[in-house]
Amino acid sequence: MSRNDIAEAVLVSAVSAIEKYGLISDGDNIIVALSGGADSVTLLNILYSLKEKYNITLYAAHLNHGIRGAEADNDEKFCKILCENYNIKLFVKHIDVPKLCAEQKLSEELCGRNERYRFFEEISSPLGAKIATAHTATDNAETLLFNLVRGSSVRGASAIPPVRGNIIRPLIELTRDDIESYCSEKSLAYVTDSTNLSDRYTRNKLRHSAIPVLKELNPRAESAMLAFSRDAAEVDSFLERCALDRLELAKEKYGYNADILLNSDPAVLKASVAKLCRDNDAGAERRHIDLIISILKYGGAVELKNGRKAVCTQNIFRITAEKTENTRFSLTFDKSMSFDYLGKTVSASMDFSLSEPDRPVFRTRESGDRFTFADREVTKPLRKALNERKIPSELRDSLLVLCKGSTVLWCEGLGVSKQGRELDIKIIIR
């Protein structure tokens, strides 16, 4: 190919990705994540050349991680000069990533990534802008291998999506070789991050060792792995929809019916459990998923991350948060009243007033409390009554009850007792 042919092919690939994945709409504000490296310099150059085609307004953002000292400062200066040449506004932020790593007990890679996306969100929200990152098919291949080695599922095999929320990746179908050729043919200057040369970082080990071997086996390995990731993303999307349907079918008042969950395809079962863990910030890994499926069958509990626990009792599955210290509550009730309790509004009334000594009390449960079911006239310890109604144990200490002594007149989750009905007590919770 001639110089112009190479540059044109790269541009065509970027436009193809933009159109295929719907990355850019007419009139978009777009912020380019600009490190100064070859990938992001290429991205800025390509989007600048497409300004008129898509009627877009371009900005750039550069995060100085505070890791490489003078080298990082030079990168920042390079980005400032580059954006001045393009007449593009540049947002710059300084972060002490090593300090944050120590405080948050994270790797520099993960901490740096978190801070980058936090920065992007800070500047994109006021502008209603999309963030364009320079991830390529090569980055996708590295992420795919990294996720597979860690034991990721189909979701991890999806690797780097072309679009995620307001994050777009126009270079996702180009390889790093394509980028370097483009920079060479267009005479684009860029900086090189010295940390990319060190195998101290996991991703660099894959980049320097694994990817070259795979390209020996198949020169188009990165493109092949990208196609696989797109297939995996489609499968993951399908499983997510199946999981939503299954969870809706299994939903009960205090959790999910374990039998209904188990009576599904194994892939859908795993996807359902994984979704519940994600929705509850439980950080479940493959081993957690397997353990949870086991307790769905036999009952029990599994400790998860972030203070979460998966519990299956009486055929009801749920994910609970770490139990907090119970705050005792007591409020004397007469004839009519309304009050707030744990984010809920309680309205209570009965048809006549009681003398001071006979007035019941709203409180949390105590040892010795007893409840008489009004329809059966069967009296049980409150603990057993709650158990009968399958009310989760972690909720019981915060349930509101109305009592005269140890006689429960009403209990949240159980309703009015026989004695409460005799007093014509009516309680509504909103």
Steps between C-alpha positions, in 0.01 A plus 500: 500500500606859442524746786160646421345154463612394850368817661176474306449136602540592868252786464252273319527244782429766762199632307376143455512442877326833565217407263476133598472566872324837483778673692443857378183696425471829318594792726666296778741654748796260526787504748808308384686319780847625408809343655734621228577146385466378141147361550346815647687731260360297210151515650517878534628538144228275353214663691632843405489395135137387551380820670309623199363158404333452838466866604679427829663726757831361624667530841786306659582382851837409649556345843846532655527198733800630693688174440782586255611841627660720232403256225131536591536878508651491150205289381264763638691779320488299177121465528460872567702593191317243288157633602614859438595397146154350450336795680330252735425563868701266725393398851791404728494346847781392734454190719742338743428142397776338715351665810147394405622143437633481854180644646265284295722189492473474121753441224626803307331363188156472662530820702614696195212362294245591768633854524503546123135410464407708805672797336325433169163494674573829680563688177257322268184551708486882479566485125265211431798353319613156395847381597704350215774264615772364272455128576594278206457137397841440660377640833195277467721193445707583809185551709347178372810299595522674837135423578526137388811441710315637804214257440241740360169386353339586166465860621877523547553351154310800362816696592479864384161600353489758217261708709419504872271774622653825374838336430570440129795323334534589131837321461379165637537319164856626439816333630798670663696432178231690308534793739878516471477485121246782502722719720796430275319577176336815642825609675318524834721553804413318822652414837588157638412405857810333645284280724371330184847354455509330840362154572419616853140537386289197408369653180856568381594135549215400272592772251867406482475122530158348426374719216813458279476120531132505402581720200759245389220244491259740329613845380138613542470365853390836644217530249398139561492560876297816448242302300488242780444775758211643296344151483548463876333837556197387302477178700536695824222738395272205424577334834433830678151516348435137594622569853264798535205282396600222740551739793162661435339155507683402820443828688326473835438751778826438683721362226496243219354150483797264491315221316399732218857623465635145499243391242672691220781439255837495680622799299188699590531397865858627517404820320211555744720452806773720353251778428367493855856523630579795271178679592586461869866605462607157621804465273442129433762292321455161335562315830230709668252418224566127542457525878177694463357234267587245766305685772206538261486120503578429864454826691765695687698820458800627302715793604547740208701818451417849628330371814233308306372150568298263283240312706253224411254391770154346465554488124535881481824646366619854569814710529533695822716786616715490809276516807514834672451554870129508581364831628239440766173678440207571734194721453181491708178483299159631598221548247642650183850590391743521207879475514805413291702184553800387292393703198136391521194694620280311747137606553310330784154530650243319714141585588546590869756636741675295765605609846870569555595158643316316220648686206696277260851584386658504157845343529734241356461138603613363835556156643172347615274680248206286386269532201148354459388454141152654472371255241614185683515614862835326525758663727871467430820665613553797269823340376311194376221709349755698300669178397168361380450801274858460369603847609880518470688482828711807420181712482339385821683720750392813313135400453251727674258338745214637711480327836330497837763339713609190311173471307543612143201694370654561160828414331648631178489214252242304699218751538246537782477223759185363665539742792567791263188420305296513821625857552413582136858614435575621147857564386621613160865524393605706199 
